[in-house]
Amino acid sequence: PNPELKLKPEMFAEVTLTAPLGKALLIPESAVLDSGLRKIAFIDKGMDMYEPKEIKARRIDNQYVVQEGLLAGDKIVTSATFLIDSESKLMASSNMMGALGMAGIKMEQAQMGEMDMDGMKRGGKREEAPKGPQTKKTGDLTLTLSTEPTPPRDGENLLRLKITDASGKPVENAKVIFSYTMPMPGMKAVKVPASFKNGKYEGKAKFGMAGTWEVTAIVTTPGKPEVQEKFTIEAGGDMEGMEEMPGM
């Protein structure tokens, strides 16, 4: 049917197809060396030894969905440009690298990490994220961040920010943007605008996996400079290193 004649011969159209992908193991794109012939991730075997591991993976945005080659909990290099002091530290020889189609690749600036259900690096100590609403003061503003559900979960969550001035009066004319990301190499921040509703600024955030997330509230009020305040929250989940992937 084309009653309004909006479709004409020789016109072009873009079509988006969606399909459920089920559960998937995700790693940041920076953890993968893609030679064009092979995709390689490096596994930390201890004693400063690293094993190049060929993987099968598909790229989705700034992440890879691993189909073969890695398991949840594998300790991997989380930056695709990293420093290996000498080739003797690699469990594979340069001949193997050449066979994988990666001879001559320069490796610098190592950052090691172990992927776990938090999608973060293990080994280093980190403070546990506070539970429930968090209040922080920046300049003459007081910001209180809460989530729905509480505590937040992997998947879609509602972020709510209450802003009050120095006198305790609610600020209702601000422009608020939420920026959220996981504190790990290769993860890019996602920004979502907030709308004012029932005395709070609300925005939806989709946490791709369980773990620690950093939410930055970017607040601009008329006649005043922009202020930013970072909150750390812990998203719960059911499966380690796994995510229910949306359709593509």
C-alpha positions in Angstrom: 0.0 0.0 0.0 1.3 3.4 -0.9 -1.8 5.7 -0.6 0.1 9.0 -0.2 2.6 8.1 -3.0 5.6 8.6 -0.6 7.3 5.6 -2.1 8.6 6.2 -5.7 10.5 4.0 -8.1 14.3 4.0 -7.7 14.2 5.3 -4.1 16.5 3.8 -1.5 15.6 2.6 2.0 17.5 1.5 5.1 16.2 -1.6 6.8 17.1 -2.8 10.3 16.7 -6.4 11.2 16.6 -7.6 14.8 17.3 -11.0 16.2 17.7 -12.3 19.7 21.4 -13.3 20.5 20.9 -14.9 23.9 23.7 -15.0 26.4 27.2 -13.9 25.4 30.7 -13.3 26.8 31.8 -9.8 26.2 35.3 -8.2 26.1 36.3 -4.6 25.2 37.4 -4.0 21.6 40.8 -2.9 23.0 41.5 -6.5 24.3 41.5 -7.8 20.7 44.3 -7.6 18.2 42.7 -8.0 14.8 45.2 -8.7 12.0 42.5 -9.0 9.4 43.3 -12.7 9.2 42.9 -13.6 12.8 41.6 -12.2 16.0 43.9 -12.6 19.0 43.5 -12.1 22.7 46.5 -12.5 25.1 46.1 -14.6 28.2 48.3 -13.9 31.3 49.8 -17.2 32.3 51.8 -15.8 35.2 55.5 -15.2 35.6 55.4 -12.4 33.0 54.3 -14.9 30.3 51.5 -14.2 27.9 49.9 -16.7 25.5 48.4 -15.4 22.3 45.0 -17.1 21.9 43.1 -17.1 18.7 39.4 -16.4 19.2 36.3 -16.2 17.2 34.4 -13.1 18.0 32.0 -10.6 16.5 32.3 -6.8 17.1 29.2 -5.0 18.4 29.8 -1.3 19.0 32.9 -1.0 21.2 32.9 -4.6 22.4 33.4 -8.1 21.0 31.1 -11.0 21.5 33.3 -14.0 22.1 32.1 -17.2 20.4 35.2 -19.4 20.9 38.6 -19.2 22.6 37.9 -17.6 25.9 36.0 -18.5 29.1 34.5 -16.2 31.8 37.3 -15.6 34.3 40.2 -15.9 31.9 42.9 -13.3 32.8 43.5 -11.3 29.6 45.3 -8.2 28.4 42.6 -5.6 28.3 44.4 -3.1 26.0 45.2 -4.1 22.5 48.4 -1.9 22.5 50.6 -3.2 25.2 54.3 -3.6 26.1 56.0 -7.0 26.2 59.6 -6.5 27.5 60.9 -9.3 25.3 59.7 -12.0 23.0 60.9 -14.6 25.5 58.0 -13.6 27.8 55.6 -14.8 25.2 54.7 -18.5 25.4 54.4 -18.4 21.6 57.4 -17.7 19.4 57.6 -15.1 16.7 57.0 -17.8 14.2 53.7 -18.5 15.7 52.8 -14.9 15.6 53.7 -14.9 11.9 51.5 -17.9 11.4 48.7 -16.1 13.0 49.1 -13.2 10.5 50.5 -10.9 13.1 54.2 -10.6 12.4 55.7 -7.2 12.9 52.9 -5.9 15.1 54.3 -3.3 17.6 53.2 -4.0 21.2 53.3 -1.3 23.8 51.7 0.1 27.0 50.5 -3.1 28.7 47.4 -3.1 30.9 46.5 -6.4 32.4 43.1 -7.4 33.6 41.0 -10.4 34.5 37.5 -10.5 33.1 35.0 -11.5 35.8 31.3 -10.9 36.3 32.0 -7.3 37.0 33.6 -6.9 33.6 36.5 -5.4 35.6 40.1 -6.1 36.5 40.7 -8.5 39.5 43.6 -8.3 41.8 43.5 -4.7 42.8 41.5 -3.6 45.8 38.5 -1.3 45.2 36.1 0.2 47.6 32.6 -1.4 47.6 30.1 0.9 46.0 27.5 2.4 48.4 24.1 1.0 48.5 21.0 3.2 48.2 20.9 6.9 47.4 24.2 8.9 47.4 24.5 12.5 48.2 27.4 14.7 47.2 28.1 18.5 47.4 29.7 20.4 44.6 30.0 24.1 44.8 26.7 25.5 46.2 24.7 22.5 44.9 23.8 19.3 46.6 23.3 16.3 44.3 21.5 13.1 45.4 21.5 10.2 43.0 19.2 7.2 43.3 18.2 4.4 41.0 15.2 2.3 40.2 15.4 -0.6 40.9 17.4 -0.3 44.1 20.0 -1.7 44.1 20.4 -1.4 40.3 20.6 -4.5 38.0 22.3 -5.3 34.8 19.9 -4.1 32.0 17.8 -1.0 32.0 17.7 1.2 35.1 16.2 4.6 35.9 18.7 7.2 37.3 17.2 10.0 39.4 19.0 13.1 40.5 17.7 15.6 43.1 19.4 19.0 43.1 19.1 21.5 45.8 20.9 24.9 46.2 22.7 26.3 49.2 19.5 27.2 50.9 18.1 23.7 50.4 15.6 24.8 47.7 15.1 22.4 44.8 16.8 23.5 41.5 14.3 23.0 38.7 15.8 24.9 35.8 19.0 22.9 35.3 20.2 20.9 32.3 21.4 17.5 33.4 23.2 14.8 31.4 24.1 11.4 32.8 27.4 9.8 31.6 28.0 6.2 32.6 30.7 3.6 32.0 32.6 0.8 33.7 36.0 1.7 35.1 38.0 -0.5 32.8 40.2 0.0 29.7 38.4 0.2 26.4 35.0 1.1 27.8 33.5 4.3 26.4 31.1 6.4 28.3 27.4 6.6 27.3 25.6 9.9 27.7 21.9 10.2 28.2 19.9 13.5 28.7 17.7 13.7 31.8 14.2 15.2 32.0 12.7 16.9 35.0 9.8 15.0 36.6 8.4 15.0 40.1 11.2 17.2 41.5 14.0 15.1 40.1 16.0 14.7 36.9 15.5 11.3 35.3 17.3 9.4 32.7 17.5 5.7 31.6 20.8 3.8 31.7 21.4 0.3 30.3 24.1 -1.5 32.2 25.5 -4.1 29.9 26.7 -6.4 32.7 26.8 -6.8 36.4 29.5 -5.0 38.3 30.8 -1.6 39.3 29.7 1.4 37.2 30.6 5.0 37.3 27.8 7.5 36.8 28.8 11.1 36.3 26.1 13.8 36.6 26.8 16.8 34.4 24.8 19.8 35.6 24.4 23.2 34.0 22.3 25.9 35.6 21.6 29.3 34.0 24.4 31.8 34.6 26.7 29.4 36.3 29.6 27.1 35.1 29.0 23.5 34.4 29.6 21.1 37.3 30.3 17.4 37.3 30.0 14.9 40.1 30.9 11.2 39.9 29.0 8.4 41.7 30.0 4.8 41.9 27.2 2.2 41.9 27.1 -1.6 41.9 24.8 -3.4 39.5 23.7 -6.9 40.3 23.4 -9.8 37.9 22.8 -13.5 37.6 25.6 -14.8 35.3 29.3 -14.2 35.5 30.8 -12.4 32.6 27.5 -12.8 30.7 24.9 -10.5 29.3 21.5 -10.9 27.7 22.3 -9.3 24.3 19.7 -7.2 22.6 18.8 -7.8 19.0 21.0 -6.3 16.3 
